[in-house]
Amino acid sequence: MEILDILISASFWAAAIRIATPLILATMGELICERAGVLNLGIEGIMVAGAFAGWMAVYSGTGLWVGVAVAMVVGMGFGLLHSVLTVPFGLSQHVVGLGVTLLATSSTYYAYRLALPQVNSPPKIDAFQPYEIPLLSDIPLLGQALFSQTPFTYLAFALVAATSVMLYRTPVGLAVRAAGESPAAVAAQGLSVTAIRMGAVIVGSGFMAMGGAFLTMSAFDSFFFEMVNGRGWICIALVVFGSWMPGKALLGAVLFAAFDALQIRVQQTGFGADIPYQIFLMAPYILSIVALVLVSRRAQVPAALMVPFNKGER
C-alpha cells in the first residue's frame, strides 16, 4: 500500500518531472544529432561543461538566463569540435565522442581549479525558483506535478515541442532526417550534407549543455563534478527507447525519472529495510534496460547513422 500511496501522490510526480528535466534536454540534443546521422558520445562531458559554465556565469554576476545562454554556447563549442572531426574529416564517431567527453570533463576541472583555487566547498548561487502557473497549478495532481516547476523545466518541455515541429513540420527538419537516412539524396537536391550534419551536432550539443546547466541552476544551487553521474549515457539509451521520436523519448525520460524517484521514496519510508540499498539504486537502471530491450526490437534506426558521407562516393 505504501508504494501505491507514493505513486498517486502529487509530490512524487513533481519530483519525477524535476529529475526528468535534464534528461529531456540532453536527450533532445542527442536525438537531433542522431537524426542527422551522427552519434555524439561526447554528451556526458558536454553536460559537465554546461553545468559548470552556467553556474560560473551566474556566480560571476550575470543573470540566470544569461547563464543558460553561456552554457549553451559552451556546449555548441564542443559540438563544433565534434562535428568538424566526425563530419568533414570522417573520423570515428565513437573515438571522437569519448575524446570530447574526456576533454570537456578535464577542461572543466582545470577551469574550476583555476577560477576557485582556494575553495574546498562549491559556492552557492541564487538558482531558479518554482513558478506556479495560475489556474493550471490548481489542477489536482497534475497541477503540482507539471505546473509548479521552475521556468527551466517549462523550457525543456517547450524544446520538446519545438524539436518535434522542426523535425516533422519544416523543410529544415526534413533535411536533417534525410541526412540521417539517405545523405546521397540530400546531396542530389543540391544541399550540403556536411553543413546539415554539423549544424545538427552543434545545436544538439547546446541542448546537452543546457541539460547539465539545469542541475546547477535549477535542481541544485552549486556545482560538483559527480552531479551528472552518468545521465549522458542514459540519454543515449533514451533516444533508442524513443525510437528517435521526441514524444516517445520524452515519455522514456519521465519513466526513468519515475523509477529513480520511486527508489528514493521507498528508501525514505523504510520499505524493505532488510534489502541492501544498492538494490534500490540499481532498480531504475534495471527497469530501464528491460524497457529498452522490449522497445528497441521494433525501433527503426536511421539508415545512415554513423555512416560517413563524402560527396561523389558510392
C-alpha positions in Angstrom: 0.0 0.0 0.0 2.9 2.3 0.8 4.1 2.1 -2.8 0.7 2.8 -4.2 0.3 5.8 -1.9 3.6 7.1 -3.3 2.6 6.6 -6.9 -0.6 8.6 -6.5 0.9 11.5 -4.7 1.4 14.8 -6.4 4.8 15.3 -4.8 6.1 12.1 -6.3 5.3 13.1 -9.8 6.6 16.6 -9.2 9.9 15.1 -8.2 9.8 12.8 -11.2 9.4 15.7 -13.6 12.2 17.6 -11.9 14.5 14.6 -12.2 13.5 14.1 -15.8 14.2 17.7 -16.9 18.0 17.4 -17.5 17.4 14.0 -19.3 14.8 15.6 -21.5 17.1 18.5 -22.6 20.1 16.3 -23.2 18.0 13.6 -24.9 16.6 16.1 -27.4 20.1 17.2 -28.2 21.3 13.6 -28.8 18.2 12.8 -30.8 18.9 15.8 -33.2 22.5 14.6 -33.7 21.5 11.0 -34.4 18.6 12.0 -36.7 21.2 13.7 -38.8 23.4 10.6 -38.8 26.0 11.4 -36.1 26.3 9.6 -32.8 27.5 12.0 -30.1 29.2 10.2 -27.3 30.5 13.5 -26.0 27.2 14.1 -24.2 28.4 13.2 -20.7 31.4 15.6 -20.8 29.3 18.3 -22.6 26.7 18.1 -19.8 29.5 18.6 -17.2 30.9 21.6 -19.1 27.4 23.1 -19.4 26.7 22.6 -15.7 29.9 24.4 -14.8 29.7 27.2 -17.4 26.2 28.2 -16.5 26.9 28.1 -12.7 30.1 30.0 -13.1 28.5 32.7 -15.2 25.8 33.3 -12.6 28.3 33.2 -9.8 30.3 35.8 -11.6 27.3 38.2 -11.5 25.2 37.5 -14.7 21.5 36.7 -14.7 20.2 33.2 -14.7 19.0 33.3 -18.3 22.4 34.6 -19.3 23.9 31.7 -17.5 21.7 29.3 -19.6 22.9 31.0 -22.7 26.5 30.8 -21.7 26.1 27.0 -21.0 24.5 26.6 -24.4 27.4 28.4 -26.2 30.0 26.3 -24.4 28.1 23.2 -25.4 27.9 24.4 -29.0 31.7 25.0 -28.9 32.3 21.3 -28.1 29.7 20.4 -30.6 31.6 22.3 -33.3 34.8 20.4 -32.4 33.0 17.1 -32.5 31.3 17.9 -35.8 34.5 19.1 -37.5 36.3 15.9 -36.6 33.5 13.4 -37.5 31.7 15.0 -40.5 34.2 16.5 -43.0 37.2 14.5 -41.7 35.1 11.3 -41.2 36.9 10.2 -38.0 35.4 7.5 -35.8 32.4 8.9 -34.1 32.9 6.6 -31.1 36.5 7.7 -30.6 35.8 11.4 -31.1 32.8 11.3 -28.8 34.7 9.7 -26.0 37.6 12.1 -26.6 35.2 15.1 -26.3 33.8 13.7 -23.1 37.4 13.4 -21.6 38.3 16.9 -22.9 35.2 18.6 -21.7 35.4 17.0 -18.2 39.1 17.6 -17.7 39.0 21.2 -19.0 36.1 21.8 -16.7 38.1 20.5 -13.8 41.0 22.7 -14.8 38.8 25.8 -15.2 37.2 25.2 -11.8 40.6 25.0 -10.0 41.9 28.0 -11.9 38.8 30.1 -11.0 38.4 28.9 -7.4 41.9 27.7 -6.3 41.3 28.1 -2.5 37.7 26.9 -2.4 37.0 23.5 -0.8 33.2 23.5 -1.0 31.5 24.9 -4.0 29.9 28.4 -3.5 26.1 28.7 -3.9 24.1 30.8 -6.3 20.5 32.0 -6.3 19.0 29.3 -8.6 15.7 29.3 -10.5 12.7 29.0 -8.1 9.5 27.2 -8.8 6.8 29.2 -10.6 3.2 28.2 -10.3 1.2 28.9 -13.4 -2.1 30.5 -12.5 -5.2 28.2 -12.7 -3.2 25.3 -14.1 -1.3 24.8 -10.9 -4.6 24.3 -9.1 -5.5 21.1 -11.1 -5.4 18.1 -8.8 -2.2 16.0 -9.1 -1.3 17.4 -12.5 -1.1 21.0 -11.2 1.7 20.4 -8.7 3.5 17.9 -11.0 3.5 19.9 -14.2 2.7 23.5 -13.5 4.6 24.2 -10.3 8.1 23.7 -11.6 10.9 26.1 -12.3 11.0 28.0 -15.6 13.9 25.8 -16.8 11.5 22.8 -16.7 8.9 24.7 -18.8 11.7 25.5 -21.2 12.6 21.8 -21.5 9.0 20.8 -22.5 8.8 23.7 -24.9 12.0 22.5 -26.6 10.5 19.0 -27.0 7.6 20.6 -28.8 9.9 22.8 -30.9 12.1 19.8 -31.8 9.1 17.8 -32.9 7.7 20.6 -35.0 11.1 21.3 -36.5 11.7 17.6 -37.4 8.3 16.8 -38.9 6.8 20.2 -40.0 9.6 22.2 -41.5 12.0 21.9 -44.5 14.9 22.1 -42.1 13.7 19.0 -40.2 13.1 17.1 -43.5 16.7 17.9 -44.5 18.0 16.7 -41.0 16.1 13.5 -41.2 17.1 12.9 -44.8 20.8 13.4 -43.9 20.4 10.6 -41.4 18.6 8.3 -43.8 19.9 9.0 -47.3 22.6 11.6 -47.5 23.1 10.9 -51.1 19.5 12.0 -51.8 20.2 15.2 -49.9 23.3 15.9 -51.9 21.4 15.2 -55.1 19.0 18.0 -54.2 21.9 20.4 -54.0 22.0 20.6 -50.2 25.2 20.3 -48.2 25.1 17.1 -46.1 28.2 18.4 -44.2 26.5 21.6 -43.2 23.3 19.9 -42.1 25.1 17.3 -40.0 27.5 19.9 -38.5 24.6 22.2 -37.7 22.6 19.4 -36.0 25.6 18.4 -33.9 26.3 21.9 -32.8 22.7 22.7 -31.9 22.2 19.3 -30.3 25.3 19.8 -28.1 23.9 23.1 -27.0 20.8 21.3 -25.7 23.0 18.8 -23.9 24.9 21.6 -22.1 21.6 23.1 -21.1 20.7 19.8 -19.5 23.8 20.0 -17.5 23.1 23.6 -16.6 19.7 22.6 -15.2 21.5 20.6 -12.5 23.5 23.6 -11.1 20.9 26.4 -11.8 17.6 24.7 -11.0 17.9 21.3 -9.3 20.8 22.5 -7.1 22.5 25.8 -6.4 26.2 24.8 -6.7 28.5 22.7 -8.8 30.3 19.5 -8.1 31.9 17.1 -10.6 29.8 14.0 -9.8 26.5 15.7 -10.3 26.0 14.5 -13.9 26.6 10.9 -12.7 26.1 9.0 -16.0 23.0 10.9 -17.1 24.5 11.4 -20.5 24.8 7.7 -21.2 21.2 7.3 -20.0 20.1 9.9 -22.6 21.7 7.9 -25.4 19.6 4.9 -24.3 16.5 7.1 -24.1 16.9 8.1 -27.8 16.8 4.4 -28.7 13.9 3.8 -26.3 12.0 6.6 -28.0 12.7 5.2 -31.5 14.3 8.5 -32.4 11.0 10.3 -31.9 10.8 13.4 -29.5 7.5 12.5 -27.9 8.4 8.9 -27.1 11.9 10.0 -25.9 10.1 12.4 -23.5 8.0 9.6 -22.1 11.1 7.5 -21.7 12.8 10.2 -19.7 9.8 10.6 -17.4 9.6 6.8 -17.0 13.2 6.6 -15.9 12.9 9.6 -13.6 9.8 8.0 -12.0 11.8 4.8 -11.3 14.5 6.9 -9.8 12.1 9.0 -7.7 10.4 5.8 -6.5 13.6 4.2 -5.3 14.4 7.3 -3.3 10.9 7.4 -1.7 11.0 3.7 -1.0 14.2 4.0 0.9 12.9 7.0 2.9 9.8 5.2 4.0 11.9 2.3 5.3 10.2 -0.2 3.0 12.3 -3.3 2.6 14.7 -2.3 5.3 16.5 -5.7 5.2 17.3 -5.3 1.5 20.7 -3.7 0.6 20.2 -0.1 -0.5 22.3 -0.9 -3.6 19.3 -2.9 -4.9 17.1 0.2 -4.8 19.8 2.2 -6.6 20.1 -0.4 -9.3 16.3 -0.7 -9.8 15.8 2.3 -12.1 18.6 1.2 -14.4 17.5 -2.4 -14.5 13.9 -1.5 -15.3 15.1 1.0 -17.9 17.2 -1.7 -19.6 14.3 -4.1 -19.6 12.1 -1.4 -21.2 14.8 -0.5 -23.7 15.2 -4.2 -24.8 11.5 -4.6 -25.3 11.0 -1.4 -27.3 14.2 -1.2 -29.3 13.5 -4.5 -31.0 10.9 -2.6 -33.1 12.9 0.6 -33.4 13.8 1.9 -36.9 17.4 3.1 -36.7 18.3 6.0 -39.0 19.9 4.2 -42.0 22.9 6.4 -42.3 23.6 6.7 -38.5 27.4 6.6 -38.0 28.0 6.3 -41.8 30.4 9.0 -43.1 29.4 10.7 -46.3 31.8 12.0 -49.0 30.2 13.7 -51.9 30.7 11.8 -55.1 31.5 8.4 -53.4 29.1 5.5 -53.5 
